Amino acid sequence: MTAAAPKTDRDDLARTSGPVIEAQGLGLTFQTADGPVHALTGVDLSIGKGDFVSFIGPSGCGKTTFLRVIADLEQPTEGTITVNGVSPREARLARAYGYVFQAAGLYPWRTIGANVRLPLEIMGYSKAEQAERVARVLGLVELAGFEKKFPWQLSGGMQQRASIARALAFDADILLMDEPFGALDEIVRDHLNEEVLRLWAKTRKTICFVTHSIPEAVYLSTKIVVMSPRPGRVTDVIESPLPRERPLEIRETPEFLEIAHRVREGLRAGHSYDV
Ligand SMILES: Nc1ncnc2c1ncn2[C@@H]1O[C@H](COP(=O)(O)OP(=O)(O)OP(=O)(O)O)[C@@H](O)[C@H]1O
């Protein structure tokens, strides 16, 4: 009887301090008509609770595939991966994450509020709970007051914020974001980068973020995962020494430029591997 109590404490500690996402020797080979495509190979990665992790690398290095494996949308062919200590499938069933895609993907016939509400309707939340959550997440992405507008009445940046609100609506601990700002101009992107950091600080979510932009990766992340293609693999993992609070001007500091330089070197090394 006395032995049971400390065991529970340890279990709780392991659950709260263990990695949110852990991949070991992870590989995924697609079988195609033109032969096998090695999208990912030998990926070892540990992501802690509250980390902001960017995945950066050239087209085809497996960034989206890795996010899709976390989300149980693809099955690895080698190695193991856990999400919140369980399989991606179990994590999906427990609604462990929200997914934000490159295009906002809002239904044009639904208002912004109705788009954000959609997953909550599907999950069977009560009308009152739906209304409360929609108002809260629209406030978080600074779209309070836009609930009754239609997507076409909003700018591209605002639409993308609405799609982030939709992913936040059911309060998942993990946010998977696949190049959410790639199609936006630089000023809007700067603004959204600041907003995402603010959101992250407020909600303490674990964020996995795919990008092609070195400054975006360095500005946002606590951990930067540099990848290279053919076969898709991790070539460098950089733990950022930058403080969590980051004004945009931090991008001109020597510390920032030093990390950006290391990312660029990592990307270059990945490329020379190919030739
Ligand atoms: N369903 C699939 N069937 C076959 N090959 C696939 C499939 N999905 C992805 N691939 C291939 O796997 C590799 C990795 O693709 P992935 O989309 O993950 O790359 P990425 O790094 O996200 O690229 P991008 O930056 O262009 O989005 C590519 O060579 C791609 O063509």
The ligand as a Tripos MOL2 file, in Angstrom:
@<TRIPOS>MOLECULE
LIG
   31    33     1     0     0
SMALL
NO_CHARGES

@<TRIPOS>ATOM
      1 N1          1.3690   10.2380  -51.0030 N.pl3     1 LIG1
      2 C1          2.5860   10.2650  -51.5460 C.ar      1 LIG1
      3 N2          2.9600    9.3390  -52.4730 N.ar      1 LIG1
      4 C2          4.1740    9.3430  -53.0000 C.ar      1 LIG1
      5 N3          5.1480   10.2220  -52.7160 N.ar      1 LIG1
      6 C3          4.8460   11.1820  -51.8270 C.ar      1 LIG1
      7 C4          3.5580   11.2630  -51.2060 C.ar      1 LIG1
      8 N4          3.5450   12.3170  -50.3440 N.ar      1 LIG1
      9 C5          4.7790   12.8770  -50.4360 C.ar      1 LIG1
     10 N5          5.5550   12.2080  -51.3210 N.ar      1 LIG1
     11 C6          6.9630   12.4810  -51.6500 C.3       1 LIG1
     12 O1          7.6870   12.4730  -50.4360 O.3       1 LIG1
     13 C7          8.6920   13.4900  -50.4290 C.3       1 LIG1
     14 C8          8.4810   14.4040  -49.2570 C.3       1 LIG1
     15 O2          7.2890   15.1910  -49.4730 O.3       1 LIG1
     16 P1          6.8120   16.3180  -48.4690 P.3       1 LIG1
     17 O3          5.5550   16.9000  -49.0220 O.co2     1 LIG1
     18 O4          6.7710   15.7950  -47.0990 O.co2     1 LIG1
     19 O5          7.9850   17.3870  -48.5820 O.3       1 LIG1
     20 P2          8.0660   18.8740  -48.0280 P.3       1 LIG1
     21 O6          9.3960   19.0210  -47.4040 O.co2     1 LIG1
     22 O7          6.8860   19.1710  -47.1750 O.co2     1 LIG1
     23 O8          7.9900   19.7140  -49.3840 O.3       1 LIG1
     24 P3          7.4020   21.1870  -49.6690 P.3       1 LIG1
     25 O9          8.3150   22.1170  -48.9620 O.co2     1 LIG1
     26 O10         7.4910   21.3080  -51.1510 O.co2     1 LIG1
     27 O11         5.9870   21.2090  -49.1430 O.co2     1 LIG1
     28 C9          8.5810   14.1840  -51.7800 C.3       1 LIG1
     29 O12         9.5440   13.5950  -52.6460 O.3       1 LIG1
     30 C10         7.1780   13.8630  -52.2370 C.3       1 LIG1
     31 O13         7.0860   13.8480  -53.6310 O.3       1 LIG1
@<TRIPOS>BOND
     1     1     2 1
     2     2     3 ar
     3     2     7 ar
     4     3     4 ar
     5     4     5 ar
     6     5     6 ar
     7     6     7 ar
     8     6    10 ar
     9     7     8 ar
    10     8     9 ar
    11     9    10 ar
    12    10    11 1
    13    11    12 1
    14    11    30 1
    15    12    13 1
    16    13    14 1
    17    13    28 1
    18    14    15 1
    19    15    16 1
    20    16    17 2
    21    16    18 1
    22    16    19 1
    23    19    20 1
    24    20    21 2
    25    20    22 1
    26    20    23 1
    27    23    24 1
    28    24    25 2
    29    24    26 1
    30    24    27 1
    31    28    29 1
    32    28    30 1
    33    30    31 1
@<TRIPOS>SUBSTRUCTURE
     1 LIG1         1 GROUP 0 **** ****
